[in-house]
């Protein structure tokens, strides 16, 4: 299979509504606001917008179900008080020679067999100083999933990348012309996923990370780490690399990228590489993976780490979902899926050189079920992470089921709730600074958070209103996670 870095070809602009609670605290204190129309929206990433080093607003990247029924990428911008400035949506589309007639098929024609749309899954958004035309803007990366029933193609994933102006106008960018395009054959129907994009400063360029599927023969395949450095101005590839374990079902996937002050690149992800901690006698499933390369993309340092359940010896498959560069190195959050059919969020701290410092499973000491003969911790999912002004680590995510009876015999019967949990620098959970957010009956989650210079926390959540309506919510919290 040839490499493809595909650009979205169709853009559709929309303006979202914004819903506020008139009785909520003033915006400069704390707030909860909702964004979207009568559709289904899902946020993936939130970033602070800076001007001359001063925060002036927020940008959220996610997806929305379009009028055609597929999922498009979705971006919205607000000021720091959560007031909507503008928004846009756009999606990937293509044409195929399905009818067998001479000439290219017309995607705008009446024959629905000749055209298709993709479902977009948002990765990350990054402010960049030059989107290739001398002006600043945003780079986005994600994954487009293609289903074409006429060709018996189902859920074919392709990495998609794009550029937007600061006003969220897409820029025409044809990096895919750098790749040789061959006929669509079976060996091309391997997945390509995009997870993160960052702008590099020491050795300028854009770094995109994700994973690429390889056919290992005999009908088996697995994923390897994938990363590519691009010069946006000249639309050229500086380097492109894959790295991973060669073997069937030995999956590797990068989710975040970072640049060190010396120009080295650090990438965090998931791997079947055995953990250096040796938990569970070496039977330790999927682990958090640290990869470091020189500025030219040549790997020279890697390590894998996981968690162990000392209570019932369950094997933990630890899937990282987000990471930040913290004061001590790197802080990584994710979710452990155990062989005992449970899920628990986790926090792992690594040094600047990828050495394990601490790790803890968030099996929750705040919300526990006391309704049975034994006390049972409710499950958690770690999705996003930010560092507080006091250097403590904040994990946001979800309680998959917020139904339990507490120690005072008070019962909570809610669906999934958004989670806010705080940890000390050493990884110890701080029960006094944990809270939940969401509607009583919806499947809600907090997916990312950022910290403002004044210590306030801005979180972005997906809130389920039922009936197929899900809206994006921006929540401004005090440093302890409260709205008071």
ChimeraX attribute file (.defattr): number of C-alpha atoms within 10 A of each C-alpha:
attribute: neighborCount
match mode: 1-to-1
recipient: residues
	/A:1	15
	/A:2	9
	/A:3	16
	/A:4	18
	/A:5	21
	/A:6	20
	/A:7	20
	/A:8	22
	/A:9	15
	/A:10	14
	/A:11	16
	/A:12	13
	/A:13	14
	/A:14	16
	/A:15	15
	/A:16	17
	/A:17	13
	/A:18	16
	/A:19	15
	/A:20	13
	/A:21	10
	/A:22	7
	/A:23	7
	/A:24	14
	/A:25	13
	/A:26	10
	/A:27	14
	/A:28	11
	/A:29	14
	/A:30	19
	/A:31	23
	/A:32	21
	/A:33	22
	/A:34	22
	/A:35	22
	/A:36	22
	/A:37	18
	/A:38	14
	/A:39	15
	/A:40	22
	/A:41	26
	/A:42	27
	/A:43	29
	/A:44	23
	/A:45	23
	/A:46	26
	/A:47	22
	/A:48	23
	/A:49	19
	/A:50	12
	/A:51	9
	/A:52	6
	/A:53	7
	/A:54	10
	/A:55	14
	/A:56	14
	/A:57	19
	/A:58	23
	/A:59	25
	/A:60	23
	/A:61	25
	/A:62	26
	/A:63	26
	/A:64	29
	/A:65	21
	/A:66	19
	/A:67	9
	/A:68	8
	/A:69	11
	/A:70	16
	/A:71	27
	/A:72	30
	/A:73	31
	/A:74	27
	/A:75	25
	/A:76	25
	/A:77	24
	/A:78	19
	/A:79	15
	/A:80	19
	/A:81	18
	/A:82	24
	/A:83	17
	/A:84	20
	/A:85	15
	/A:86	17
	/A:87	23
	/A:88	22
	/A:89	25
	/A:90	22
	/A:91	24
	/A:92	25
	/A:93	18
	/A:94	16
	/A:95	15
	/A:96	17
	/A:97	14
	/A:98	14
	/A:99	12
	/A:100	10
	/A:101	8
	/A:102	7
	/A:103	7
	/A:104	13
	/A:105	19
	/A:106	15
	/A:107	17
	/A:108	10
	/A:109	10
	/A:110	9
	/A:111	12
	/A:112	10
	/A:113	18
	/A:114	21
	/A:115	19
	/A:116	17
	/A:117	22
	/A:118	23
	/A:119	25
	/A:120	27
	/A:121	27
	/A:122	28
	/A:123	27
	/A:124	24
	/A:125	28
	/A:126	23
	/A:127	23
	/A:128	22
	/A:129	12
	/A:130	18
	/A:131	23
	/A:132	18
	/A:133	12
	/A:134	9
	/A:135	11
	/A:136	16
	/A:137	22
	/A:138	23
	/A:139	25
	/A:140	24
	/A:141	29
	/A:142	27
	/A:143	26
	/A:144	30
	/A:145	22
	/A:146	20
	/A:147	16
	/A:148	17
	/A:149	10
	/A:150	10
	/A:151	10
	/A:152	7
	/A:153	12
	/A:154	12
	/A:155	14
	/A:156	18
	/A:157	24
	/A:158	25
	/A:159	27
	/A:160	27
	/A:161	25
	/A:162	22
	/A:163	27
	/A:164	21
	/A:165	18
	/A:166	17
	/A:167	14
	/A:168	19
	/A:169	16
	/A:170	23
	/A:171	15
	/A:172	13
	/A:173	18
	/A:174	14
	/A:175	20
	/A:176	16
	/A:177	12
	/A:178	13
	/A:179	12
	/A:180	9
	/A:181	12
	/A:182	9
	/A:183	7
	/A:184	10
	/A:185	8
	/A:186	9
	/A:187	11
	/A:188	17
	/A:189	17
	/A:190	17
	/A:191	19
	/A:192	25
	/A:193	28
	/A:194	30
	/A:195	28
	/A:196	27
	/A:197	28
	/A:198	23
	/A:199	23
	/A:200	18
	/A:201	12
	/A:202	13
	/A:203	13
	/A:204	13
	/A:205	21
	/A:206	21
	/A:207	22
	/A:208	29
	/A:209	29
	/A:210	30
	/A:211	26
	/A:212	27
	/A:213	22
	/A:214	21
	/A:215	17
	/A:216	13
	/A:217	9
	/A:218	7
	/A:219	7
	/A:220	11
	/A:221	18
	/A:222	21
	/A:223	28
	/A:224	25
	/A:225	26
	/A:226	24
	/A:227	24
	/A:228	19
	/A:229	23
	/A:230	19
	/A:231	17
	/A:232	20
	/A:233	12
	/A:234	10
	/A:235	15
	/A:236	13
	/A:237	15
	/A:238	14
	/A:239	14
	/A:240	15
	/A:241	14
	/A:242	16
	/A:243	18
	/A:244	19
	/A:245	16
	/A:246	15
	/A:247	16
	/A:248	16
	/A:249	13
	/A:250	16
	/A:251	23
	/A:252	28
	/A:253	29
	/A:254	30
	/A:255	26
	/A:256	24
	/A:257	25
	/A:258	22
	/A:259	21
	/A:260	16
	/A:261	9
	/A:262	10
	/A:263	17
	/A:264	18
	/A:265	21
	/A:266	25
	/A:267	23
	/A:268	29
	/A:269	27
	/A:270	23
	/A:271	30
	/A:272	21
	/A:273	21
	/A:274	20
	/A:275	22
	/A:276	14
	/A:277	15
	/A:278	14
	/A:279	20
	/A:280	18
	/A:281	7
	/A:282	12
	/A:283	13
	/A:284	23
	/A:285	22
	/A:286	26
	/A:287	26
	/A:288	29
	/A:289	27
	/A:290	22
	/A:291	21
	/A:292	23
	/A:293	17
	/A:294	15
	/A:295	17
	/A:296	14
	/A:297	19
	/A:298	14
	/A:299	16
	/A:300	9
	/A:301	13
	/A:302	17
	/A:303	20
	/A:304	23
	/A:305	26
	/A:306	28
	/A:307	25
	/A:308	22
	/A:309	13
	/A:310	10
	/A:311	6
	/A:312	9
	/A:313	13
	/A:314	18
	/A:315	23
	/A:316	27
	/A:317	23
	/A:318	29
	/A:319	26
	/A:320	30
	/A:321	24
	/A:322	22
	/A:323	25
	/A:324	20
	/A:325	20
	/A:326	20
	/A:327	13
	/A:328	14
	/A:329	16
	/A:330	23
	/A:331	27
	/A:332	29
	/A:333	32
	/A:334	27
	/A:335	25
	/A:336	27
	/A:337	20
	/A:338	18
	/A:339	14
	/A:340	11
	/A:341	8
	/A:342	15
	/A:343	24
	/A:344	24
	/A:345	28
	/A:346	26
	/A:347	26
	/A:348	23
	/A:349	26
	/A:350	20
	/A:351	16
	/A:352	15
	/A:353	15
	/A:354	21
	/A:355	17
	/A:356	19
	/A:357	15
	/A:358	15
	/A:359	21
	/A:360	19
	/A:361	23
	/A:362	24
	/A:363	20
	/A:364	19
	/A:365	13
	/A:366	16
	/A:367	23
	/A:368	19
	/A:369	21
	/A:370	18
	/A:371	15
	/A:372	9
	/A:373	7
	/A:374	8
	/A:375	13
	/A:376	17
	/A:377	17
	/A:378	22
	/A:379	20
	/A:380	29
	/A:381	27
	/A:382	32
	/A:383	27
	/A:384	28
	/A:385	29
	/A:386	27
	/A:387	23
	/A:388	21
	/A:389	15
	/A:390	10
	/A:391	14
	/A:392	19
	/A:393	28
	/A:394	30
	/A:395	32
	/A:396	31
	/A:397	28
	/A:398	29
	/A:399	28
	/A:400	21
	/A:401	15
	/A:402	22
	/A:403	18
	/A:404	21
	/A:405	19
	/A:406	16
	/A:407	13
	/A:408	7
	/A:409	11
	/A:410	10
	/A:411	14
	/A:412	14
	/A:413	12
	/A:414	17
	/A:415	17
	/A:416	25
	/A:417	29
	/A:418	26
	/A:419	25
	/A:420	26
	/A:421	24
	/A:422	26
	/A:423	22
	/A:424	13
	/A:425	18
	/A:426	15
	/A:427	20
	/A:428	17
	/A:429	22
	/A:430	16
	/A:431	14
	/A:432	10
	/A:433	16
	/A:434	22
	/A:435	18
	/A:436	21
	/A:437	18
	/A:438	23
	/A:439	16
	/A:440	16
	/A:441	14
	/A:442	17
	/A:443	22
	/A:444	27
	/A:445	29
	/A:446	32
	/A:447	26
	/A:448	26
	/A:449	28
	/A:450	23
	/A:451	22
	/A:452	16
	/A:453	11
	/A:454	9
	/A:455	16
	/A:456	21
	/A:457	24
	/A:458	27
	/A:459	26
	/A:460	29
	/A:461	31
	/A:462	27
	/A:463	27
	/A:464	24
	/A:465	18
	/A:466	12
	/A:467	9
	/A:468	11
	/A:469	15
	/A:470	25
	/A:471	26
	/A:472	27
	/A:473	26
	/A:474	26
	/A:475	22
	/A:476	28
	/A:477	20
	/A:478	18
	/A:479	20
	/A:480	19
	/A:481	21
	/A:482	16
	/A:483	15
	/A:484	11
